[in-house]
Amino acid sequence: MKSAIYSSLVLLLTLGLFAGCQKETRQTTKSSKCVPFNTIDGKWHLIRITGGITGANETHAVNEITWSFNASNSTLTVNNTVGSSTYYYLPSGTYPFQQISGPNGNYLVIDGAELGQFTFSGNQMLLDENQKSTGEGACGFYVTLQR
């Protein structure tokens, strides 16, 4: 009787093991791709721009202005449905970009021009045009981008 119970238990455990070890397949789409929060790579929405000489304080809806960084080929693709404004915006197009690491942080260069220091805070990237790799500036913009 013990051997029948033991054999049944082993058979049950073996079947459970095979049933639990199925190959997991998961389809991955661009929208489901997880991008770490502390990387510039991926799609960002410009949601706010403040500062400057005139004291700008402008907000934008998600998808009005998007910046898509591709770190593998160092390109930034901008989709700007707002057009030009009284404040600094990149028109739609593709630009080369690079990240500069300095002793006080990381700095963003787009199309050969240094924009300023960038930092991450949760799902946002904050760009401070008053902080340059060469020192502090004045009257620059503060730009908030959100994933």
C-alpha atoms as an extended CHARMM CRD file, in Angstrom:
* protein
*
       147  EXT
         1         1  MET       CA              0.0000000000        0.0000000000        0.0000000000  PROA      1               0.0000000000
         2         2  LYS       CA              2.8530000000        2.3960000000        0.8810000000  PROA      2               0.0000000000
         3         3  SER       CA              4.5500000000        1.7990000000       -2.4620000000  PROA      3               0.0000000000
         4         4  ALA       CA              1.2990000000        2.5430000000       -4.3510000000  PROA      4               0.0000000000
         5         5  ILE       CA              0.8700000000        5.8260000000       -2.4760000000  PROA      5               0.0000000000
         6         6  TYR       CA              4.5590000000        6.6620000000       -2.9690000000  PROA      6               0.0000000000
         7         7  SER       CA              4.3650000000        5.8320000000       -6.7170000000  PROA      7               0.0000000000
         8         8  SER       CA              1.1860000000        7.9060000000       -7.1020000000  PROA      8               0.0000000000
         9         9  LEU       CA              2.8030000000       10.8260000000       -5.2900000000  PROA      9               0.0000000000
        10        10  VAL       CA              5.9470000000       10.6570000000       -7.4690000000  PROA      10              0.0000000000
        11        11  LEU       CA              3.8140000000       10.4420000000      -10.6270000000  PROA      11              0.0000000000
        12        12  LEU       CA              1.7050000000       13.4110000000       -9.5100000000  PROA      12              0.0000000000
        13        13  LEU       CA              4.7980000000       15.5070000000       -8.7060000000  PROA      13              0.0000000000
        14        14  THR       CA              6.4140000000       14.6070000000      -12.0450000000  PROA      14              0.0000000000
        15        15  LEU       CA              3.2740000000       15.5870000000      -13.9810000000  PROA      15              0.0000000000
        16        16  GLY       CA              3.0530000000       18.8180000000      -11.9900000000  PROA      16              0.0000000000
        17        17  LEU       CA              6.6890000000       19.5800000000      -12.7710000000  PROA      17              0.0000000000
        18        18  PHE       CA              6.1980000000       19.1180000000      -16.5000000000  PROA      18              0.0000000000
        19        19  ALA       CA              2.9770000000       21.1250000000      -16.4950000000  PROA      19              0.0000000000
        20        20  GLY       CA              4.6890000000       23.9590000000      -14.6000000000  PROA      20              0.0000000000
        21        21  CYS       CA              7.7280000000       24.0970000000      -16.8830000000  PROA      21              0.0000000000
        22        22  GLN       CA              6.1270000000       25.2220000000      -20.1040000000  PROA      22              0.0000000000
        23        23  LYS       CA              8.1520000000       27.5050000000      -22.2970000000  PROA      23              0.0000000000
        24        24  GLU       CA              6.9310000000       31.0420000000      -21.7600000000  PROA      24              0.0000000000
        25        25  THR       CA              6.5000000000       33.0990000000      -24.8920000000  PROA      25              0.0000000000
        26        26  ARG       CA              5.8120000000       36.7820000000      -24.7100000000  PROA      26              0.0000000000
        27        27  GLN       CA              5.2780000000       39.0950000000      -27.6100000000  PROA      27              0.0000000000
        28        28  THR       CA              7.1270000000       42.3530000000      -27.2810000000  PROA      28              0.0000000000
        29        29  THR       CA              5.9400000000       45.4950000000      -28.9680000000  PROA      29              0.0000000000
        30        30  LYS       CA              7.5490000000       48.9060000000      -29.0560000000  PROA      30              0.0000000000
        31        31  SER       CA              5.0390000000       50.2770000000      -26.5720000000  PROA      31              0.0000000000
        32        32  SER       CA              5.6000000000       47.4540000000      -24.0840000000  PROA      32              0.0000000000
        33        33  LYS       CA              9.3710000000       47.7770000000      -24.1270000000  PROA      33              0.0000000000
        34        34  CYS       CA             10.6150000000       48.7120000000      -20.6740000000  PROA      34              0.0000000000
        35        35  VAL       CA             13.1410000000       51.5180000000      -20.6980000000  PROA      35              0.0000000000
        36        36  PRO       CA             14.9320000000       52.3110000000      -17.4320000000  PROA      36              0.0000000000
        37        37  PHE       CA             14.0010000000       55.6890000000      -15.9460000000  PROA      37              0.0000000000
        38        38  ASN       CA             17.6290000000       56.8150000000      -15.7110000000  PROA      38              0.0000000000
        39        39  THR       CA             18.3960000000       56.7100000000      -19.4280000000  PROA      39              0.0000000000
        40        40  ILE       CA             17.7830000000       59.2900000000      -22.1240000000  PROA      40              0.0000000000
        41        41  ASP       CA             16.8980000000       56.5810000000      -24.6580000000  PROA      41              0.0000000000
        42        42  GLY       CA             13.2590000000       56.4720000000      -25.7220000000  PROA      42              0.0000000000
        43        43  LYS       CA             10.3110000000       58.7640000000      -26.3490000000  PROA      43              0.0000000000
        44        44  TRP       CA              9.8080000000       61.9090000000      -24.2810000000  PROA      44              0.0000000000
        45        45  HSD       CA              6.9890000000       64.4650000000      -24.3040000000  PROA      45              0.0000000000
        46        46  LEU       CA              7.9340000000       68.1140000000      -23.8270000000  PROA      46              0.0000000000
        47        47  ILE       CA              5.3370000000       69.1980000000      -21.2800000000  PROA      47              0.0000000000
        48        48  ARG       CA              6.7020000000       72.4250000000      -19.8170000000  PROA      48              0.0000000000
        49        49  ILE       CA              9.1400000000       75.2190000000      -20.5450000000  PROA      49              0.0000000000
        50        50  THR       CA              9.8420000000       78.0050000000      -18.0600000000  PROA      50              0.0000000000
        51        51  GLY       CA             12.3950000000       80.7470000000      -17.4860000000  PROA      51              0.0000000000
        52        52  GLY       CA             14.2820000000       82.8130000000      -19.9880000000  PROA      52              0.0000000000
        53        53  ILE       CA             14.5470000000       86.5960000000      -20.0420000000  PROA      53              0.0000000000
        54        54  THR       CA             10.7860000000       87.0050000000      -20.4810000000  PROA      54              0.0000000000
        55        55  GLY       CA              9.8290000000       84.5500000000      -17.7480000000  PROA      55              0.0000000000
        56        56  ALA       CA              8.2290000000       81.9030000000      -19.9390000000  PROA      56              0.0000000000
        57        57  ASN       CA              5.7190000000       79.5680000000      -18.3550000000  PROA      57              0.0000000000
        58        58  GLU       CA              4.2690000000       77.3900000000      -21.0770000000  PROA      58              0.0000000000
        59        59  THR       CA              2.7610000000       73.9090000000      -20.8300000000  PROA      59              0.0000000000
        60        60  HSD       CA              1.9850000000       71.4190000000      -23.5730000000  PROA      60              0.0000000000
        61        61  ALA       CA             -0.2300000000       68.3840000000      -23.8130000000  PROA      61              0.0000000000
        62        62  VAL       CA              1.2970000000       64.9420000000      -24.2640000000  PROA      62              0.0000000000
        63        63  ASN       CA              2.1450000000       64.2720000000      -27.9520000000  PROA      63              0.0000000000
        64        64  GLU       CA              2.2010000000       67.9510000000      -28.9790000000  PROA      64              0.0000000000
        65        65  ILE       CA              6.0170000000       67.9340000000      -28.9210000000  PROA      65              0.0000000000
        66        66  THR       CA              7.8720000000       64.6220000000      -28.7020000000  PROA      66              0.0000000000
        67        67  TRP       CA             11.5910000000       63.9740000000      -28.5470000000  PROA      67              0.0000000000
        68        68  SER       CA             12.6550000000       60.4030000000      -29.3730000000  PROA      68              0.0000000000
        69        69  PHE       CA             16.2580000000       59.6580000000      -28.4460000000  PROA      69              0.0000000000
        70        70  ASN       CA             18.0350000000       56.7070000000      -30.0470000000  PROA      70              0.0000000000
        71        71  ALA       CA             21.2810000000       56.2660000000      -28.1480000000  PROA      71              0.0000000000
        72        72  SER       CA             22.5150000000       53.4330000000      -30.3790000000  PROA      72              0.0000000000
        73        73  ASN       CA             22.8840000000       55.7830000000      -33.3650000000  PROA      73              0.0000000000
        74        74  SER       CA             23.0060000000       59.1020000000      -31.4230000000  PROA      74              0.0000000000
        75        75  THR       CA             19.9710000000       60.6380000000      -33.0980000000  PROA      75              0.0000000000
        76        76  LEU       CA             17.0810000000       62.6640000000      -31.7570000000  PROA      76              0.0000000000
        77        77  THR       CA             13.8400000000       62.7060000000      -33.7370000000  PROA      77              0.0000000000
        78        78  VAL       CA             11.5560000000       65.6340000000      -32.9250000000  PROA      78              0.0000000000
        79        79  ASN       CA              7.8640000000       65.6850000000      -33.7800000000  PROA      79              0.0000000000
        80        80  ASN       CA              6.6160000000       69.2220000000      -33.1580000000  PROA      80              0.0000000000
        81        81  THR       CA              2.9220000000       69.6850000000      -33.9410000000  PROA      81              0.0000000000
        82        82  VAL       CA              2.8370000000       73.1080000000      -32.2410000000  PROA      82              0.0000000000
        83        83  GLY       CA              5.1900000000       74.8010000000      -34.6780000000  PROA      83              0.0000000000
        84        84  SER       CA              7.2600000000       77.7670000000      -33.6440000000  PROA      84              0.0000000000
        85        85  SER       CA              6.6240000000       79.8140000000      -30.5480000000  PROA      85              0.0000000000
        86        86  THR       CA              8.0620000000       82.8790000000      -28.8680000000  PROA      86              0.0000000000
        87        87  TYR       CA             10.1940000000       80.4080000000      -26.8990000000  PROA      87              0.0000000000
        88        88  TYR       CA             12.8720000000       77.9850000000      -27.9900000000  PROA      88              0.0000000000
        89        89  TYR       CA             11.6030000000       74.8310000000      -29.7040000000  PROA      89              0.0000000000
        90        90  LEU       CA             13.2140000000       72.4180000000      -32.0800000000  PROA      90              0.0000000000
        91        91  PRO       CA             11.2900000000       72.0850000000      -35.3390000000  PROA      91              0.0000000000
        92        92  SER       CA             10.3100000000       68.5970000000      -36.4700000000  PROA      92              0.0000000000
        93        93  GLY       CA             13.2830000000       66.6840000000      -37.8310000000  PROA      93              0.0000000000
        94        94  THR       CA             16.1750000000       64.4280000000      -36.9280000000  PROA      94              0.0000000000
        95        95  TYR       CA             19.2500000000       65.7720000000      -35.1490000000  PROA      95              0.0000000000
        96        96  PRO       CA             22.5250000000       64.2970000000      -33.9310000000  PROA      96              0.0000000000
        97        97  PHE       CA             22.9000000000       64.4000000000      -30.1720000000  PROA      97              0.0000000000
        98        98  GLN       CA             25.4770000000       63.5090000000      -27.5730000000  PROA      98              0.0000000000
        99        99  GLN       CA             25.6990000000       63.3180000000      -23.8210000000  PROA      99              0.0000000000
       100       100  ILE       CA             28.6480000000       64.9320000000      -22.0560000000  PROA      100             0.0000000000
       101       101  SER       CA             29.5990000000       63.6850000000      -18.6120000000  PROA      101             0.0000000000
       102       102  GLY       CA             31.1200000000       66.3750000000      -16.4490000000  PROA      102             0.0000000000
       103       103  PRO       CA             32.2120000000       66.6070000000      -12.8310000000  PROA      103             0.0000000000
       104       104  ASN       CA             28.8750000000       68.1840000000      -11.8640000000  PROA      104             0.0000000000
       105       105  GLY       CA             26.5060000000       66.0760000000      -13.9910000000  PROA      105             0.0000000000
       106       106  ASN       CA             25.4370000000       65.1580000000      -17.5010000000  PROA      106             0.0000000000
       107       107  TYR       CA             24.9140000000       67.6450000000      -20.3060000000  PROA      107             0.0000000000
       108       108  LEU       CA             22.9590000000       67.4230000000      -23.5420000000  PROA      108             0.0000000000
       109       109  VAL       CA             24.3230000000       68.5570000000      -26.9110000000  PROA      109             0.0000000000
       110       110  ILE       CA             21.8920000000       68.6840000000      -29.8440000000  PROA      110             0.0000000000
       111       111  ASP       CA             23.1070000000       69.4170000000      -33.3520000000  PROA      111             0.0000000000
       112       112  GLY       CA             26.4500000000       70.6730000000      -31.9990000000  PROA      112             0.0000000000
       113       113  ALA       CA             24.9460000000       73.1360000000      -29.4890000000  PROA      113             0.0000000000
       114       114  GLU       CA             25.0320000000       72.4150000000      -25.7680000000  PROA      114             0.0000000000
       115       115  LEU       CA             21.5600000000       72.8660000000      -24.2870000000  PROA      115             0.0000000000
       116       116  GLY       CA             22.4870000000       72.3140000000      -20.6510000000  PROA      116             0.0000000000
       117       117  GLN       CA             22.4840000000       69.8850000000      -17.7740000000  PROA      117             0.0000000000
       118       118  PHE       CA             19.8890000000       67.1370000000      -17.6300000000  PROA      118             0.0000000000
       119       119  THR       CA             18.7220000000       65.0890000000      -14.6740000000  PROA      119             0.0000000000
       120       120  PHE       CA             16.0760000000       62.4300000000      -14.1470000000  PROA      120             0.0000000000
       121       121  SER       CA             13.3100000000       62.5280000000      -11.5820000000  PROA      121             0.0000000000
       122       122  GLY       CA             10.9530000000       59.5510000000      -11.7660000000  PROA      122             0.0000000000
       123       123  ASN       CA              9.4550000000       59.5280000000      -15.2530000000  PROA      123             0.0000000000
       124       124  GLN       CA             10.6690000000       63.0490000000      -16.0420000000  PROA      124             0.0000000000
       125       125  MET       CA             13.8280000000       64.4790000000      -17.5560000000  PROA      125             0.0000000000
       126       126  LEU       CA             14.6780000000       68.0040000000      -16.4320000000  PROA      126             0.0000000000
       127       127  LEU       CA             16.8640000000       70.1350000000      -18.6930000000  PROA      127             0.0000000000
       128       128  ASP       CA             18.4730000000       73.2400000000      -17.1680000000  PROA      128             0.0000000000
       129       129  GLU       CA             19.9340000000       75.5800000000      -19.7830000000  PROA      129             0.0000000000
       130       130  ASN       CA             21.5410000000       77.6610000000      -17.0050000000  PROA      130             0.0000000000
       131       131  GLN       CA             23.9190000000       74.8200000000      -16.1080000000  PROA      131             0.0000000000
       132       132  LYS       CA             26.5170000000       74.1610000000      -18.8060000000  PROA      132             0.0000000000
       133       133  SER       CA             29.5410000000       71.8800000000      -18.8150000000  PROA      133             0.0000000000
       134       134  THR       CA             31.6930000000       75.0370000000      -18.9210000000  PROA      134             0.0000000000
       135       135  GLY       CA             29.9390000000       76.6960000000      -15.9530000000  PROA      135             0.0000000000
       136       136  GLU       CA             26.7640000000       78.5130000000      -15.0480000000  PROA      136             0.0000000000
       137       137  GLY       CA             24.7790000000       80.5420000000      -17.5310000000  PROA      137             0.0000000000
       138       138  ALA       CA             21.9480000000       83.0140000000      -17.1190000000  PROA      138             0.0000000000
       139       139  CYS       CA             18.5000000000       83.5830000000      -18.5780000000  PROA      139             0.0000000000
       140       140  GLY       CA             18.1850000000       80.0600000000      -19.9670000000  PROA      140             0.0000000000
       141       141  PHE       CA             15.1020000000       77.9030000000      -20.0440000000  PROA      141             0.0000000000
       142       142  TYR       CA             14.0730000000       75.0300000000      -17.8150000000  PROA      142             0.0000000000
       143       143  VAL       CA             12.5110000000       72.2690000000      -19.8790000000  PROA      143             0.0000000000
       144       144  THR       CA             10.5060000000       69.3490000000      -18.4800000000  PROA      144             0.0000000000
       145       145  LEU       CA             10.0650000000       66.2310000000      -20.5720000000  PROA      145             0.0000000000
       146       146  GLN       CA              8.0010000000       63.2570000000      -19.4920000000  PROA      146             0.0000000000
       147       147  ARG       CA              7.9290000000       59.6040000000      -20.5900000000  PROA      147             0.0000000000
